[in-house]
């Protein structure tokens, strides 16, 4: 019998991971590299991704760090060019970068920032600039990356796009209005792209909720646990299995889907 775990290998493929912070992005990038992929790390924090690339290459893994702001169209073009120059083609895109102006800092639990940050704006306090930042990063960046890589994927006969959603895409979670609305748009974009890119390219989404780097409950997010049946935040490491499944041949008959890694928060509301 063929080893069923071999379907989860990514040998010879190139994965582009955006929004590589210390949480979900770093864990998924590490998993992809460990599964045999060439991995391109993208984030605005060049020092952070360079340090991660150095760590992983020191373990004999194939990793390239490319500092980039995916909300800028010229940065996206440079990112894809660098990936193709290094590894020949992009086979997998994991769209993890996000913008959420509801917070004083980009604090999302999975991104490892200040644990005591509080919402900085109410539902009616957002500016056009706030909305544009969410549109640029949460919607246009995944679309522009699809524009850049899907034609080549279709020509080669295979490819995978994975979009990271949020519980706020499926249920109103005040005060994160522009974030939730644009994540909801990303859900619909996932469905459109799945139909348009088939049959060669699969497009799915992963929806985490209340994920922390270390599983600790951070101040400002405790209220989320009241609507989470498992009663705790998830750890970034608990997203890895789903991310690997969606990127690999293990999910070869799945497209246009959302896989929830949220402790039951969305579908039991």
C-alpha positions as CSV (number, residue, x, y, z in Angstrom):
1,X,0.0,0.0,0.0
2,X,1.3,3.5,-0.8
3,X,2.3,5.5,2.3
4,X,-0.7,7.8,2.8
5,X,1.5,10.5,4.4
6,X,3.4,10.9,1.1
7,X,0.4,12.9,-0.2
8,X,1.3,15.7,2.2
9,X,4.8,16.1,0.8
10,X,5.7,19.3,-1.2
11,X,9.0,18.1,-2.7
12,X,10.1,20.2,-5.7
13,X,7.3,22.8,-5.3
14,X,7.7,26.5,-4.5
15,X,5.5,28.1,-1.9
16,X,5.1,31.9,-1.5
17,X,3.9,32.8,2.1
18,X,2.9,36.4,2.7
19,X,2.5,38.1,6.1
20,X,5.3,36.0,7.8
21,X,5.1,37.1,11.4
22,X,6.0,35.0,14.4
23,X,2.7,33.2,14.4
24,X,0.7,31.6,11.6
25,X,3.0,32.8,8.8
26,X,6.2,31.5,10.4
27,X,4.7,28.2,11.4
28,X,3.2,27.5,8.0
29,X,6.4,28.6,6.1
30,X,8.4,26.3,8.3
31,X,6.0,23.4,7.8
32,X,6.1,23.9,4.0
33,X,9.9,24.0,4.0
34,X,10.1,20.9,6.2
35,X,7.7,19.1,3.8
36,X,10.2,19.7,1.0
37,X,9.1,22.9,-0.6
38,X,11.2,25.9,-1.6
39,X,9.7,28.7,0.4
40,X,9.6,32.4,-0.2
41,X,9.0,34.5,2.9
42,X,7.3,37.8,2.4
43,X,6.6,40.6,5.0
44,X,7.3,44.2,5.5
45,X,9.7,43.4,8.4
46,X,12.8,42.4,6.5
47,X,14.8,41.7,9.6
48,X,12.3,39.2,10.9
49,X,12.0,37.2,7.7
50,X,15.7,37.3,7.1
51,X,16.3,35.8,10.6
52,X,13.8,33.1,9.9
53,X,15.3,32.3,6.5
54,X,18.8,32.1,8.2
55,X,17.4,29.7,10.8
56,X,15.7,27.5,8.3
57,X,18.5,27.4,5.7
58,X,20.8,26.5,8.6
59,X,18.6,23.3,9.0
60,X,19.2,22.5,5.3
61,X,15.9,23.8,4.1
62,X,15.4,25.9,0.9
63,X,14.1,29.4,1.9
64,X,14.4,32.9,0.5
65,X,13.4,36.1,2.3
66,X,11.9,38.9,0.2
67,X,10.9,42.1,2.2
68,X,7.7,43.4,0.5
69,X,4.5,45.3,1.3
70,X,1.9,43.3,-0.5
71,X,-0.5,46.2,-0.5
72,X,1.8,47.9,-3.0
73,X,1.4,46.6,-6.6
74,X,5.1,47.2,-7.5
75,X,6.2,45.3,-4.4
76,X,4.1,42.3,-5.5
77,X,5.6,42.3,-8.9
78,X,9.1,42.4,-7.4
79,X,8.2,39.6,-5.0
80,X,7.0,37.3,-7.8
81,X,10.0,38.1,-10.0
82,X,12.3,37.3,-7.1
83,X,10.6,34.0,-6.4
84,X,10.7,32.9,-10.1
85,X,14.3,34.0,-10.4
86,X,15.3,31.9,-7.4
87,X,13.2,28.8,-7.9
88,X,11.7,28.9,-11.5
89,X,8.0,29.1,-10.7
90,X,5.5,29.6,-7.9
91,X,3.3,26.5,-7.2
92,X,1.6,27.5,-3.9
93,X,0.5,30.9,-2.5
94,X,-0.5,31.2,1.1
95,X,-2.1,34.6,1.5
96,X,-1.6,35.4,5.2
97,X,-0.9,39.2,5.1
98,X,-3.7,41.3,6.5
99,X,-4.6,44.8,7.5
100,X,-6.8,45.6,10.5
101,X,-7.0,49.3,11.5
102,X,-9.3,48.5,14.4
103,X,-6.2,48.1,16.6
104,X,-3.6,50.6,17.7
105,X,-1.0,48.1,16.4
106,X,-1.4,45.1,14.2
107,X,-1.9,42.9,17.2
108,X,-3.8,39.9,15.8
109,X,-3.0,37.1,18.3
110,X,-1.2,35.0,15.7
111,X,1.1,37.9,14.9
112,X,2.8,38.2,18.2
113,X,2.5,41.9,19.1
114,X,1.7,43.7,22.3
115,X,-0.6,41.7,24.5
116,X,-2.4,44.6,26.1
117,X,-3.4,46.6,23.0
118,X,-7.0,47.7,22.8
119,X,-9.3,48.6,19.9
120,X,-8.4,52.1,18.8
121,X,-11.5,52.9,16.8
122,X,-15.2,52.3,17.0
123,X,-17.4,51.0,14.2
124,X,-18.1,54.5,12.8
125,X,-14.6,55.9,13.2
126,X,-12.9,54.5,10.0
127,X,-11.5,56.8,7.4
128,X,-11.3,56.2,3.6
129,X,-7.6,55.5,4.2
130,X,-8.4,52.8,6.7
131,X,-10.8,51.2,4.2
132,X,-8.3,51.5,1.4
133,X,-5.5,49.8,3.5
134,X,-7.9,46.8,4.1
135,X,-8.9,46.6,0.5
136,X,-5.3,46.8,-0.7
137,X,-3.9,44.1,1.5
138,X,-6.9,41.8,2.3
139,X,-8.5,41.7,-1.1
140,X,-6.4,43.3,-3.9
141,X,-3.1,41.6,-2.9
142,X,-4.5,38.1,-3.2
143,X,-6.2,39.0,-6.4
144,X,-3.0,40.6,-7.9
145,X,-1.0,37.6,-6.9
146,X,-3.5,35.3,-8.6
147,X,-3.2,37.5,-11.7
148,X,0.6,37.1,-11.6
149,X,0.9,33.4,-10.9
150,X,-2.3,31.6,-12.1
151,X,-1.5,31.8,-15.9
152,X,1.8,30.0,-15.3
153,X,0.2,27.5,-13.0
154,X,-2.5,26.7,-15.6
155,X,0.2,26.3,-18.3
156,X,2.1,23.8,-16.1
157,X,-1.1,22.0,-15.1
158,X,-1.0,22.5,-11.4
159,X,-1.1,25.1,-8.6
160,X,-2.7,26.0,-5.3
161,X,-3.9,29.3,-3.8
162,X,-4.8,29.5,-0.1
163,X,-6.5,32.6,1.4
164,X,-6.6,33.2,5.1
165,X,-9.9,34.4,6.3
166,X,-11.3,35.4,9.8
167,X,-14.3,34.7,11.9
168,X,-15.1,38.3,11.3
169,X,-15.9,37.4,7.6
170,X,-18.8,35.3,8.7
171,X,-20.2,37.1,11.8
172,X,-20.2,40.8,12.8
173,X,-17.3,41.3,15.3
174,X,-17.3,44.9,16.3
175,X,-15.4,47.1,16.0
176,X,-13.4,45.5,13.1
177,X,-15.8,46.7,10.3
178,X,-13.4,47.2,7.4
179,X,-11.4,44.2,8.3
180,X,-14.4,41.9,8.6
181,X,-16.0,43.3,5.4
182,X,-12.8,42.8,3.3
183,X,-12.2,39.3,4.8
184,X,-15.8,38.5,3.7
185,X,-14.9,39.8,0.2
186,X,-11.9,37.5,0.3
187,X,-14.2,34.6,0.9
188,X,-16.2,35.4,-2.2
189,X,-13.0,36.0,-4.2
190,X,-11.9,32.5,-3.2
191,X,-15.0,31.1,-4.7
192,X,-14.7,33.2,-7.9
193,X,-11.1,32.2,-8.4
194,X,-11.8,28.6,-7.7
195,X,-14.2,28.5,-10.5
196,X,-12.1,30.6,-12.9
197,X,-8.8,28.8,-12.3
198,X,-10.1,25.3,-12.5
199,X,-9.3,22.6,-13.3
200,X,-5.6,23.0,-13.1
201,X,-5.5,25.3,-10.1
202,X,-7.2,24.8,-6.8
203,X,-8.2,27.8,-4.6
204,X,-9.3,27.3,-1.0
205,X,-9.5,29.3,2.2
206,X,-8.4,28.6,5.8
207,X,-10.4,30.4,8.5
208,X,-8.6,30.7,11.9
209,X,-10.0,32.5,14.9
210,X,-8.4,33.6,18.2
211,X,-5.1,32.1,17.4
212,X,-2.1,32.9,19.6
213,X,1.6,32.1,19.2
214,X,1.7,30.2,22.5
215,X,-1.9,29.4,23.3
216,X,-2.1,32.1,26.0
217,X,-5.2,34.2,26.4
218,X,-4.2,37.8,25.6
219,X,-6.0,40.8,27.1
220,X,-8.5,42.3,24.7
221,X,-9.5,39.0,23.2
222,X,-11.0,37.2,26.2
223,X,-14.5,38.0,25.0
224,X,-14.0,35.8,21.9
225,X,-13.7,32.7,24.1
226,X,-17.3,33.1,25.3
227,X,-18.4,32.1,21.8
228,X,-15.7,29.5,21.3
229,X,-17.0,26.0,22.2
230,X,-13.4,24.6,22.8
231,X,-13.1,27.5,25.4
232,X,-9.5,28.5,24.6
233,X,-7.5,30.2,21.9
234,X,-5.7,28.0,19.4
235,X,-2.0,27.9,19.0
236,X,-0.4,28.9,15.7
237,X,1.0,25.4,15.4
238,X,-2.6,24.1,15.3
239,X,-3.1,25.8,12.0
240,X,-0.2,24.0,10.3
241,X,-2.0,20.7,9.6
242,X,-4.8,22.4,7.6
243,X,-2.4,24.6,5.8
244,X,-0.3,21.6,4.7
245,X,-3.4,19.6,3.7
246,X,-4.7,22.5,1.5
247,X,-1.3,23.0,-0.2
248,X,-0.6,19.3,-0.9
249,X,-2.1,16.5,-3.0
250,X,-3.9,15.3,0.1
251,X,-6.6,17.9,-0.9
252,X,-6.5,17.2,-4.6
253,X,-10.3,17.0,-5.0
254,X,-11.1,20.2,-2.9
255,X,-11.5,23.6,-4.3
256,X,-13.7,26.6,-3.5
257,X,-13.8,25.4,0.2
258,X,-13.3,27.0,3.6
259,X,-11.7,24.9,6.3
260,X,-12.3,26.4,9.8
261,X,-9.6,26.2,12.5
262,X,-11.5,28.2,15.0
263,X,-12.4,26.1,18.0
264,X,-16.0,25.9,16.6
265,X,-16.6,29.6,16.9
266,X,-18.3,30.3,13.6
267,X,-20.4,27.3,12.9
268,X,-21.9,26.9,16.4
269,X,-23.0,30.6,16.7
